[in-house]
Amino acid sequence: MFYVVRIYRRCLFVAIAVLAGVLILNQAFFQTTATVSQPVEYPNLYVQTTTEFEPDVPKTVYLTYDDGPSKNTGALLDILKEEQVPATFFVVGKEDDTSLALYQRMVQEGHTLGVHTYSHLYREIYRSVEDYLADFNRIETLLYDTTGIHPQIFRFPGGSVNAIAPSKAVLSQIIGEMTERGYIYYDWNVVSGDDTATVYPAETLAQNVLEGSKNKDTVVVLFHDAPLCKTTPEATRMVIRALKEQGYRFDRLTPSVKPIQFAKPPQQNSTGR
């Protein structure tokens, strides 16, 4: 009887050991499977760009407009068309029919469409890398669905160095993430001064740009296309005509143009879409 009990216990121990081994192997298998199958967050937000930029062309002006589209965008596009000048629009997210038509018109008339975030809400977009990507994905999807264009360039609200972002460390992480995904961000080196609650005369804005452009071979002008910027379209016309007289040419920003960046990104290792 004692011998039978010993055999029974031994068989029981062996069965328990085998069962434990099977459970461990199953757990390891499912963990590995979960790791392998875990999707990349926003896999659509990767673009193929390069750090080999084209040589700068002397006396080139890049007119850029943040925060549109707005009720001023149509007049602004009319003036750019009349003056035969391409520009760059860093847009926010708007889904009314008029705004959707303006996105399309920007592309159709040869301008560059860039991202400026969907919401432009500093404390939300700069809260974390994940929050920034979620907002960026929303505007990128909207622009692609509307125009068929995947934007490759963008501008941070407030610039890549700003005092409004809640955390400099988080902003730095966002810069690294977006650079790793292949996107290129563009700051500026000339300001028009149209981003205030005061609506300045077009002559004042134009003079700000002309003063800021002195002795610069490459000029990246910061204008705004917000509702309050009522005098920006006419200031644009004045700037174009004055700088053309000084021998400047005008072009739009593309990923091949070396960017002006307040905060330098880490070494880029871009991945294609």
C-alpha positions as CSV (number, residue, x, y, z in Angstrom):
1,M,0.0,0.0,0.0
2,F,2.8,2.3,0.9
3,Y,4.5,1.6,-2.4
4,V,1.4,2.4,-4.3
5,V,1.0,5.8,-2.5
6,R,4.6,6.7,-3.4
7,I,4.0,5.9,-7.1
8,Y,0.8,8.0,-7.0
9,R,2.6,10.9,-5.4
10,R,5.4,10.7,-7.9
11,C,3.0,10.7,-10.9
12,L,1.2,13.6,-9.3
13,F,4.4,15.6,-9.0
14,V,5.3,14.8,-12.6
15,A,1.9,15.9,-13.9
16,I,2.0,19.1,-11.9
17,A,5.5,19.9,-13.3
18,V,4.4,19.2,-16.9
19,L,1.3,21.3,-16.4
20,A,3.4,24.2,-15.0
21,G,5.8,23.9,-17.9
22,V,3.0,24.1,-20.4
23,L,1.6,27.2,-18.7
24,I,4.9,28.9,-18.8
25,L,5.5,28.1,-22.4
26,N,2.0,29.4,-23.3
27,Q,2.5,32.6,-21.4
28,A,5.8,33.2,-23.1
29,F,4.2,32.5,-26.5
30,F,1.4,34.9,-26.0
31,Q,3.7,37.6,-24.7
32,T,5.9,37.2,-27.7
33,T,2.9,37.2,-30.1
34,A,1.5,40.3,-28.5
35,T,4.9,42.1,-28.8
36,V,5.3,41.1,-32.4
37,S,1.8,42.0,-33.4
38,Q,1.6,45.3,-31.5
39,P,1.0,48.0,-34.1
40,V,3.1,51.1,-34.5
41,E,1.2,54.1,-33.2
42,Y,0.0,56.2,-36.2
43,P,1.9,54.2,-38.9
44,N,0.6,56.6,-41.5
45,L,2.6,59.4,-40.0
46,Y,5.9,58.6,-41.6
47,V,7.3,60.4,-44.7
48,Q,10.4,60.0,-46.8
49,T,12.5,63.2,-46.6
50,T,16.2,63.9,-46.6
51,T,18.8,66.0,-44.8
52,E,20.6,66.7,-48.1
53,F,19.1,70.0,-48.9
54,E,19.5,71.9,-52.1
55,P,22.0,74.8,-52.1
56,D,20.5,78.1,-51.0
57,V,19.6,80.4,-53.9
58,P,20.7,84.0,-53.1
59,K,18.0,86.6,-52.4
60,T,15.1,84.2,-52.0
61,V,12.0,85.1,-50.1
62,Y,9.6,82.5,-48.6
63,L,6.3,83.9,-47.6
64,T,4.6,81.8,-45.0
65,Y,1.1,82.1,-43.4
66,D,0.0,80.5,-40.2
67,D,-3.4,79.7,-38.7
68,G,-5.6,79.7,-41.9
69,P,-7.8,79.3,-43.6
70,S,-9.9,82.3,-42.6
71,K,-12.2,84.9,-44.2
72,N,-9.0,86.6,-45.4
73,T,-7.6,83.6,-47.3
74,G,-9.5,84.2,-50.5
75,A,-8.2,87.8,-50.9
76,L,-4.7,86.6,-50.0
77,L,-4.7,83.9,-52.6
78,D,-6.1,86.4,-55.2
79,I,-3.1,88.7,-54.5
80,L,-0.5,85.9,-54.7
81,K,-2.1,84.8,-58.0
82,E,-2.0,88.3,-59.4
83,E,1.6,88.8,-58.4
84,Q,2.5,85.3,-59.6
85,V,4.2,84.4,-56.3
86,P,4.0,81.0,-54.6
87,A,3.7,80.8,-50.8
88,T,3.5,78.3,-47.9
89,F,0.4,77.9,-45.7
90,F,0.8,76.2,-42.3
91,V,-2.9,75.5,-41.7
92,V,-5.1,74.5,-38.8
93,G,-8.1,72.2,-38.8
94,K,-11.4,73.5,-40.2
95,E,-14.1,71.3,-41.7
96,D,-16.7,73.7,-43.1
97,D,-17.2,73.7,-46.9
98,T,-15.5,77.1,-47.4
99,S,-12.4,76.0,-45.6
100,L,-12.2,72.7,-47.4
101,A,-12.4,74.6,-50.7
102,L,-9.6,76.9,-49.6
103,Y,-7.3,73.9,-48.8
104,Q,-8.0,72.7,-52.3
105,R,-7.3,76.1,-53.9
106,M,-4.0,76.4,-52.1
107,V,-2.8,73.2,-53.7
108,Q,-4.3,73.9,-57.1
109,E,-2.6,77.3,-57.3
110,G,0.8,75.9,-56.6
111,H,1.3,76.7,-52.9
112,T,2.8,74.4,-50.3
113,L,0.3,73.0,-47.7
114,G,2.0,72.4,-44.3
115,V,0.6,71.4,-40.9
116,H,0.3,73.8,-38.0
117,T,-1.7,71.3,-35.9
118,Y,-5.5,70.8,-35.9
119,S,-6.4,72.6,-32.7
120,H,-3.6,75.1,-32.0
121,L,-4.3,74.5,-28.3
122,Y,-0.8,74.8,-26.7
123,R,-1.7,73.1,-23.4
124,E,-3.2,70.2,-25.2
125,I,-0.8,69.5,-28.1
126,Y,2.3,70.0,-25.9
127,R,1.1,67.9,-23.0
128,S,2.8,64.8,-24.4
129,V,4.2,63.2,-27.5
130,E,1.0,61.1,-27.7
131,D,-1.2,64.2,-27.6
132,Y,0.8,65.9,-30.3
133,L,0.7,62.9,-32.6
134,A,-3.1,62.5,-32.1
135,D,-3.6,66.2,-33.1
136,F,-1.2,65.9,-36.0
137,N,-2.9,62.8,-37.2
138,R,-6.2,64.5,-37.2
139,I,-5.1,67.4,-39.4
140,E,-3.0,65.2,-41.7
141,T,-6.0,63.0,-42.3
142,L,-8.2,65.9,-43.0
143,L,-5.8,67.4,-45.5
144,Y,-5.2,64.2,-47.3
145,D,-8.9,63.4,-47.6
146,T,-9.5,66.9,-48.9
147,T,-6.6,67.5,-51.2
148,G,-4.9,64.1,-51.8
149,I,-1.7,65.6,-50.4
150,H,0.3,64.1,-47.5
151,P,2.1,67.2,-46.0
152,Q,5.7,66.7,-45.3
153,I,6.6,69.9,-43.6
154,F,5.1,71.6,-40.6
155,R,5.5,74.5,-38.1
156,F,5.1,74.3,-34.4
157,P,2.6,76.8,-32.9
158,G,4.8,79.4,-31.3
159,G,7.9,78.0,-33.0
160,S,10.3,75.2,-32.0
161,V,11.4,77.3,-29.1
162,N,8.6,79.0,-27.3
163,A,7.6,80.2,-23.8
164,I,4.0,78.9,-24.0
165,A,4.6,75.2,-24.2
166,P,4.1,73.8,-20.7
167,S,7.3,71.7,-20.8
168,K,10.5,72.3,-22.7
169,A,11.4,68.6,-22.1
170,V,8.2,67.4,-23.8
171,L,8.6,69.8,-26.7
172,S,12.1,68.4,-27.2
173,Q,10.7,64.9,-27.2
174,I,8.1,65.9,-29.8
175,I,10.8,67.4,-32.0
176,G,12.8,64.1,-31.8
177,E,9.7,62.0,-32.6
178,M,8.6,64.1,-35.6
179,T,12.1,64.2,-36.9
180,E,12.4,60.5,-36.6
181,R,9.2,60.1,-38.6
182,G,10.8,62.1,-41.4
183,Y,8.9,65.4,-41.0
184,I,10.7,68.7,-41.3
185,Y,9.7,71.8,-39.3
186,Y,10.3,75.4,-40.3
187,D,10.7,78.4,-38.2
188,W,11.3,82.0,-39.6
189,N,13.8,84.8,-39.5
190,V,11.5,87.8,-40.4
191,V,8.3,88.8,-38.6
192,S,5.5,90.9,-39.9
193,G,4.0,91.8,-36.6
194,D,0.4,90.9,-37.6
195,D,-0.2,88.4,-34.7
196,T,-1.5,90.9,-32.2
197,A,-4.9,92.0,-31.1
198,T,-4.2,95.3,-32.7
199,V,-4.9,95.5,-36.5
200,Y,-2.0,97.5,-37.8
201,P,-2.1,99.2,-41.2
202,A,-0.7,97.3,-44.1
203,E,2.0,99.8,-44.5
204,T,3.3,99.1,-41.0
205,L,3.4,95.3,-41.5
206,A,5.1,95.7,-44.9
207,Q,7.7,98.0,-43.3
208,N,8.4,95.5,-40.6
209,V,9.1,92.9,-43.2
210,L,11.3,95.2,-45.3
211,E,13.4,96.2,-42.3
212,G,13.8,92.6,-41.2
213,S,14.8,91.5,-44.7
214,K,17.8,93.8,-44.9
215,N,21.1,92.1,-45.5
216,K,19.5,88.6,-45.6
217,D,20.0,86.3,-48.6
218,T,17.3,83.9,-47.4
219,V,14.2,85.4,-46.0
220,V,11.4,83.4,-44.3
221,V,8.6,85.7,-43.5
222,L,6.1,85.0,-40.7
223,F,2.6,86.2,-41.7
224,H,-0.7,85.0,-40.3
225,D,-3.9,84.1,-42.0
226,A,-6.1,84.4,-38.9
227,P,-9.5,86.3,-38.9
228,L,-8.0,89.4,-37.3
229,C,-5.3,89.8,-39.9
230,K,-7.4,91.9,-42.2
231,T,-4.5,94.0,-43.5
232,T,-2.1,91.1,-44.2
233,P,-3.3,90.5,-47.8
234,E,-2.5,94.1,-48.8
235,A,0.7,94.1,-46.8
236,T,1.7,91.0,-48.8
237,R,1.2,92.9,-52.1
238,M,3.4,95.7,-50.8
239,V,6.2,93.3,-49.7
240,I,6.2,91.4,-53.0
241,R,6.5,94.5,-55.1
242,A,9.1,96.2,-52.8
243,L,11.4,93.1,-52.5
244,K,11.1,92.4,-56.3
245,E,12.5,95.9,-56.9
246,Q,15.4,94.9,-54.7
247,G,16.2,91.9,-56.8
248,Y,14.6,89.2,-54.6
249,R,12.8,86.1,-56.0
250,F,10.0,84.3,-54.3
251,D,9.5,80.6,-53.8
252,R,7.6,78.1,-51.6
253,L,9.0,75.9,-48.9
254,T,9.5,72.2,-49.7
255,P,11.4,69.4,-47.9
256,S,14.4,70.2,-50.2
257,V,14.7,73.7,-48.7
258,K,17.1,73.9,-45.8
259,P,15.0,74.9,-42.8
260,I,15.5,77.7,-40.3
261,Q,15.1,76.1,-36.9
262,F,15.3,77.7,-33.5
263,A,15.8,74.3,-31.8
264,K,18.0,71.8,-33.6
265,P,16.6,68.3,-34.0
266,P,18.6,65.2,-33.2
267,Q,20.3,63.3,-35.9
268,Q,17.6,62.3,-38.4
269,N,16.9,58.7,-39.4
270,S,13.8,59.2,-41.6
271,T,11.6,56.3,-42.6
272,G,9.5,56.2,-45.8
273,R,5.8,56.1,-45.9
